[in-house]
């Protein structure tokens, strides 16, 4: 599963119209969204980058006004992490990777007044992106890239969702366009006023179930914390490996 997930992530990066290559790296660049999680590099399998490869990668990120950053499973390219550390990169975290198959999905507890549906109108996409924007610490309105990501998921065969409680936007998220029948559950956020009420679990289960109905064989994700991991475990997700998130401090 680890190899399948990393292959999926690299395939999606290569499909991105704004990606670029630097030595043995593919950079997933998002011109309309500065969020660091939307801009990162993935090494080629079993890559063994030299100091100049990494210097070129850093220069490319800075030319695009982005934080030099990589996300990958260490087992995919074992020589890359030591080379990055030697170049001054710092490990942000080692995040567990969870996955769920159709037979593993469990039903969450019901939430009174909750409605989950795929956005259709401009206003619905904007509302969903606004929940994500503030949920990930942004100020003001959502970036164009956030709205485009939700629209792209829906248009490309993935899934996006807006959750409301009594008509008020309560949560949003998506499941990315599949590659080899695998997709990533990402961008899931719950508005402050609706946290700890089961909205996140219900929204995650809805997105996962809808992805399976659209032909996915597996959905994977990276939980943001142990508490969040427990929510996903409650609907059937299980650990399959670990992903390295590593970046170069702007200073």
C-alpha positions as CSV (number, residue, x, y, z in Angstrom):
1,X,0.0,0.0,0.0
2,X,2.9,2.4,0.8
3,X,4.2,2.1,-2.8
4,X,0.8,2.4,-4.3
5,X,0.1,5.6,-2.2
6,X,3.4,7.2,-3.2
7,X,3.0,6.3,-6.8
8,X,-0.5,7.9,-6.7
9,X,0.9,11.1,-5.2
10,X,3.6,11.4,-7.8
11,X,1.2,10.6,-10.7
12,X,-1.1,13.3,-9.5
13,X,1.8,15.8,-9.3
14,X,2.8,14.9,-12.8
15,X,-0.8,15.5,-14.0
16,X,-0.9,19.0,-12.5
17,X,-0.7,21.6,-15.3
18,X,1.7,23.7,-13.1
19,X,4.1,21.1,-12.0
20,X,7.8,21.3,-12.9
21,X,10.8,19.1,-12.7
22,X,14.1,19.8,-11.0
23,X,16.7,17.0,-11.2
24,X,15.2,13.9,-9.6
25,X,12.3,15.8,-8.2
26,X,8.7,16.6,-9.3
27,X,7.4,19.8,-7.8
28,X,3.7,20.2,-7.3
29,X,3.2,24.0,-7.7
30,X,-0.1,25.8,-7.0
31,X,0.1,29.3,-8.4
32,X,-3.2,30.4,-6.8
33,X,-2.6,29.0,-3.3
34,X,0.4,29.8,-1.1
35,X,-0.5,27.3,1.6
36,X,2.7,25.2,2.1
37,X,0.7,21.9,2.0
38,X,-0.4,22.7,-1.6
39,X,3.2,23.2,-2.8
40,X,5.8,20.5,-2.3
41,X,8.3,18.2,-4.1
42,X,8.3,14.5,-4.5
43,X,11.6,12.6,-5.3
44,X,11.8,10.0,-8.0
45,X,11.8,6.4,-6.7
46,X,15.2,5.5,-5.2
47,X,16.5,9.0,-6.1
48,X,20.1,9.8,-4.8
49,X,20.3,13.6,-5.1
50,X,23.6,15.4,-4.9
51,X,24.2,18.7,-3.3
52,X,23.7,20.6,-6.6
53,X,20.3,18.9,-7.1
54,X,19.1,20.1,-3.8
55,X,20.5,23.6,-4.3
56,X,18.7,23.7,-7.7
57,X,15.5,22.6,-6.0
58,X,15.7,25.3,-3.3
59,X,16.4,27.9,-6.0
60,X,13.4,26.8,-8.0
61,X,11.1,27.0,-5.0
62,X,12.3,30.5,-4.1
63,X,11.9,31.7,-7.7
64,X,8.3,30.6,-7.4
65,X,8.0,32.4,-4.0
66,X,7.3,29.2,-2.2
67,X,8.8,27.5,0.9
68,X,11.3,24.7,-0.2
69,X,9.4,21.7,1.0
70,X,9.0,18.0,0.3
71,X,6.4,15.3,1.2
72,X,7.2,11.6,0.6
73,X,7.4,8.2,2.2
74,X,11.0,7.6,3.3
75,X,11.0,4.0,2.0
76,X,10.3,5.3,-1.5
77,X,13.7,7.0,-1.7
78,X,15.8,6.2,1.4
79,X,18.8,8.4,0.3
80,X,16.8,11.6,0.0
81,X,16.2,12.4,3.7
82,X,19.9,12.3,4.7
83,X,20.8,14.5,1.7
84,X,18.2,17.1,2.7
85,X,19.3,17.1,6.3
86,X,22.8,17.7,5.2
87,X,21.6,20.7,3.2
88,X,19.9,22.3,6.3
89,X,16.4,21.0,5.9
90,X,14.4,20.4,9.1
91,X,11.8,17.7,9.6
92,X,8.4,19.2,10.2
93,X,6.9,15.9,11.3
94,X,6.6,12.2,10.5
95,X,2.9,11.8,9.9
96,X,1.1,8.5,10.0
97,X,-0.6,7.4,6.7
98,X,-4.0,5.8,7.1
99,X,-6.0,4.0,4.5
100,X,-9.5,2.6,4.1
101,X,-11.0,0.0,1.8
102,X,-14.7,-0.4,1.0
103,X,-15.3,-3.3,3.3
104,X,-13.6,-1.5,6.2
105,X,-15.7,1.7,6.3
106,X,-17.9,2.1,9.4
107,X,-20.9,4.3,9.8
108,X,-20.4,7.4,12.1
109,X,-22.8,8.6,14.7
110,X,-25.7,10.8,13.3
111,X,-25.5,14.5,13.9
112,X,-28.8,16.4,14.3
113,X,-29.5,18.9,11.6
114,X,-26.5,17.9,9.5
115,X,-26.7,17.9,5.7
116,X,-23.8,16.9,3.4
117,X,-23.8,17.4,-0.3
118,X,-21.5,18.2,-3.2
119,X,-21.2,21.9,-4.0
120,X,-22.9,22.9,-7.2
121,X,-23.3,26.7,-7.3
122,X,-20.5,29.3,-7.1
123,X,-21.8,30.3,-3.6
124,X,-21.6,26.7,-2.4
125,X,-18.0,26.3,-3.6
126,X,-17.0,29.6,-2.0
127,X,-18.7,28.6,1.3
128,X,-16.9,25.3,1.3
129,X,-13.5,26.9,0.5
130,X,-14.1,29.6,3.2
131,X,-14.5,26.8,5.8
132,X,-11.3,25.3,4.7
133,X,-9.5,28.6,4.6
134,X,-10.3,29.6,8.2
135,X,-9.9,26.0,9.3
136,X,-6.3,25.9,8.2
137,X,-5.5,29.3,9.9
138,X,-6.2,31.7,7.0
139,X,-7.6,35.1,7.4
140,X,-10.1,36.9,5.2
141,X,-11.7,35.1,2.3
142,X,-10.6,31.9,0.6
143,X,-7.8,31.9,-2.0
144,X,-8.6,31.2,-5.7
145,X,-6.6,28.0,-5.4
146,X,-8.8,26.6,-2.6
147,X,-11.9,27.1,-4.7
148,X,-10.2,25.7,-7.8
149,X,-9.1,22.6,-5.9
150,X,-12.7,21.8,-4.8
151,X,-14.0,22.4,-8.4
152,X,-11.2,20.3,-9.9
153,X,-11.9,17.4,-7.6
154,X,-15.6,17.4,-8.6
155,X,-14.9,17.9,-12.3
156,X,-12.2,15.3,-12.5
157,X,-14.0,12.4,-11.0
158,X,-13.1,13.0,-7.4
159,X,-15.4,14.2,-4.6
160,X,-16.0,17.5,-2.8
161,X,-18.4,18.2,0.0
162,X,-20.0,21.0,2.0
163,X,-21.6,20.2,5.3
164,X,-24.2,22.4,6.8
165,X,-26.0,22.3,10.2
166,X,-29.3,24.0,10.2
167,X,-28.3,25.8,7.0
168,X,-25.0,27.2,8.3
169,X,-21.6,26.1,6.8
170,X,-20.1,23.6,9.2
171,X,-17.5,21.6,7.3
172,X,-15.9,21.0,4.0
173,X,-13.4,18.7,2.3
174,X,-12.6,16.6,-0.7
175,X,-11.3,13.4,-2.1
176,X,-8.8,14.0,-4.9
177,X,-9.1,12.7,-8.4
178,X,-8.2,9.0,-8.4
179,X,-5.1,7.5,-9.9
180,X,-5.1,3.7,-10.3
181,X,-8.4,3.7,-8.3
182,X,-6.8,5.3,-5.3
183,X,-7.6,8.7,-3.9
184,X,-6.6,11.0,-1.0
185,X,-9.0,12.5,1.5
186,X,-7.7,16.0,2.0
187,X,-8.6,19.5,2.9
188,X,-11.1,18.5,5.6
189,X,-12.0,21.3,8.0
190,X,-14.8,21.9,10.5
191,X,-15.9,25.4,11.5
192,X,-15.0,26.3,15.1
193,X,-18.7,26.6,16.1
194,X,-19.3,23.0,15.1
195,X,-16.3,21.1,16.4
196,X,-16.6,18.1,18.7
197,X,-20.1,17.4,17.5
198,X,-19.3,14.5,15.1
199,X,-19.3,16.7,12.0
200,X,-15.8,15.7,11.0
201,X,-16.4,12.0,11.3
202,X,-19.7,12.2,9.4
203,X,-18.1,14.4,6.7
204,X,-15.1,12.0,6.3
205,X,-17.4,9.0,6.1
206,X,-19.6,10.7,3.5
207,X,-16.6,11.6,1.3
208,X,-15.1,8.1,1.7
209,X,-18.3,6.3,0.9
210,X,-19.0,8.5,-2.1
211,X,-15.5,7.8,-3.4
212,X,-16.1,4.1,-3.2
213,X,-19.4,4.5,-5.0
214,X,-17.5,6.2,-7.8
215,X,-15.1,3.3,-8.2
216,X,-12.2,3.9,-5.8
217,X,-10.6,0.8,-4.4
218,X,-8.9,2.6,-1.5
219,X,-8.8,6.1,0.1
220,X,-5.8,7.3,2.1
221,X,-5.1,10.3,4.3
222,X,-2.7,12.0,6.6
223,X,-4.2,12.9,10.0
224,X,-3.2,16.2,11.6
225,X,-2.9,15.0,15.1
226,X,-3.5,11.9,17.3
227,X,-7.0,13.2,18.2
228,X,-7.8,13.5,14.5
229,X,-6.4,10.0,13.8
230,X,-8.8,8.6,16.4
231,X,-11.7,10.1,14.5
232,X,-10.6,8.4,11.3
233,X,-10.0,5.2,13.1
234,X,-13.6,5.3,14.3
235,X,-14.9,5.1,10.8
236,X,-12.5,2.3,9.6
237,X,-9.2,3.9,8.6
238,X,-6.0,2.0,9.7
239,X,-2.3,2.9,9.6
240,X,-0.3,1.7,6.7
241,X,2.9,3.7,7.0
242,X,4.6,7.0,7.7
243,X,5.1,10.1,5.5
244,X,8.0,12.6,6.0
245,X,7.2,16.3,5.8
246,X,10.4,18.3,5.6
247,X,11.3,21.9,4.7
248,X,14.0,24.5,4.7
249,X,13.5,27.4,7.2
250,X,13.1,30.7,5.3
251,X,15.8,32.2,7.5
